[in-house]
Amino acid sequence: MRTAAVGLGIGLALADSSVVTLALPDILRQFDVEIPEVAWVLTSYNLWLALAAVPAAYVARRRPVPAFVAGTLVFALASLACAVAPSFGVLVAARCVQALGGALLVCAALDLLTAVRGSEHGAVRIWALAGIVGAALGPAIGGILTETLGWESIFFAQAPLALLTLAGVVGLRVRPTVRPAGRPNVPANLALLLLSGALTAALFLLVLLLVDGWHMDPAVAGVVVTVMPVAAIVTASFAARLGTTATRAATGVVLVTGGLAALGVLPGSAWWWTVPPQALVGAGLGLALSALTERALHGRSPQAVHGGWTIAARHAGVVVGLLLLTPVFTTALDRNEERALRAGAAAVLDSGIPPLEKLAVAQDVLAIVRASDREVPDVREAFADRPATPEYRSLEDVLVSQLDRAVTAAFSRPFLLAALLAAAALVPIVVSRRAVSV
Amino acid sequence: MRVLPVVMAAVLACALVGAYVALGGTSYQPSPVADPCVARAVRPAADTAERLEHVLLAAADGTACELGVSREELVLALRSVDDLDALAAKTGKSQDELEAALRAGLVRAVDEGQREGLIGGTTAGSLHFAADHLPLGLLLSLLRGASSLFG
């Protein structure tokens, strides 16, 4: 009961790094901001979580229960502030405060779990798993809530759930840790940073591709991206049998790299193409994140401080991923929009529709492209009031196909860049493989 | 560190990426547009509007070839004088050079269309006059609405 409640708190706080991913298009529209700006709803939370994690851990190790309660209350109140934010600036500010509460909650939770479970090793496993499940399930839950009740409902739902976790600490006594903290495990934390940066692509870009690029219903997209957490949970259940943390981490990183590279060379624009790569990324996530977290904490005490370092590394990685991949993505989108426009113009000029109509169709399509502003246009609108002859249907299909190709191609480079980022995580793992063999 | 799980993961990852590449993953992009300097296969024209369309598309091809851009880029630039100015800047030509290329391309295509019997003498004469004498803005409006004038 206590384990479940504390685990829920960890899951909530770490899900917040990705929970609003599917809500970003709605937030973008509501506050009239650009893609690079709206990414700050994610970036601000991850940045402040990264910055606050280690200081929060030093506070949490001295008074774990009060720190958990205070962190939970701040997180819950900031969630409500996000839900009722009257402007984009207030929303981002509330996300920063939410991250401060989240950092305190997550770091204190590690010492609480150690006290509840009676074993540091068992506590670390649950702590890492709760974080992985939270981060991986975040986009799916956020997408379903956004579609059914609006993006604000994500934050409204979080507040009572966060308060529920307080049930886990009622009557719990945890002795403060006063011994000095040793140095963090730099290779393991560096690998966590690189891998988390790469995973940003899987969570952030994939959702954008499904919802904004391929016009998929956010709730359906939420279901599609559950492949990743399901694969992560399944893999995590038998991960220990694969061997040492170095083996599990390296295997996981290779799977994540392969999955991201496959997302970079999608041969079509249907959701099922994303399933095998997602399964690979999810399986890699289940193996690598828990193994690297265990590796970072192994033999290091106090746990809260070193747990704080892993949280800082992971969320700094997410920030690096967002800052690195967002401009690459927006540049690629602009370049491919031009290519799609030229391919579309060629399709109209070479089509079999009457010459008089070519100019009208071209003008209607261009008007839709111009009006779509920051979104991927739906060119089918140009054919709504036109004859359903084979020539028109054929042209419509060609234009939609060209647009799908352009959008999918725009995501290719960021996914491949993310795959490189994931592959780079192998370096610190391999270099330090002899340093720790657990 | 055990190597077998890592190798198996690498094989799985390579198999998936290889399969996606084999299925066309690296070429799933917007179709490239045709080279305007290479002659295109033309459908037989059924009526005056289609014949006039052939002439205008041939004019676009000729001009685009001369400017070193695609026909589609040129056609999209014909939306307005501003778009045409942007194309001039992109191709490194002056506005006067671009205008001259546009007028010359139209004249060439009209002459060719007349020789091939696609358009009659009256239509060819009108287009010649437009290409030689109309201000650029009016000429663009004419090209955009040419089908409705002569169709």
Interface residues (C-beta under 8 A of the other chain):
Chain A: L242 G243 T244 A246 T247 R248 A250 T251 G252 V254 L255 T257 G258 G259 A261 A262 V265 L266 P267 G268 S269 W273 P276 P277 L280 G284 N336 R339 A340 L341 R342 A343 A345 A346 L349 G352 P354 P355 L356 K358 L359 L366 Q402 R405 A406 T408 A409 R433 S437
Chain B: M1 R2 P5 V6 M8 A9 A10 L12 A13 C14 L16 V17 Y20 V21 L23 G24 G25 T26 Y28 Q29 P30 S31 P32 V33 A34 R43 A49 E50 L52 E53 L57 S70 R71 E72 E73 V75 L76 R79 R144 G145 S147 S148 G151
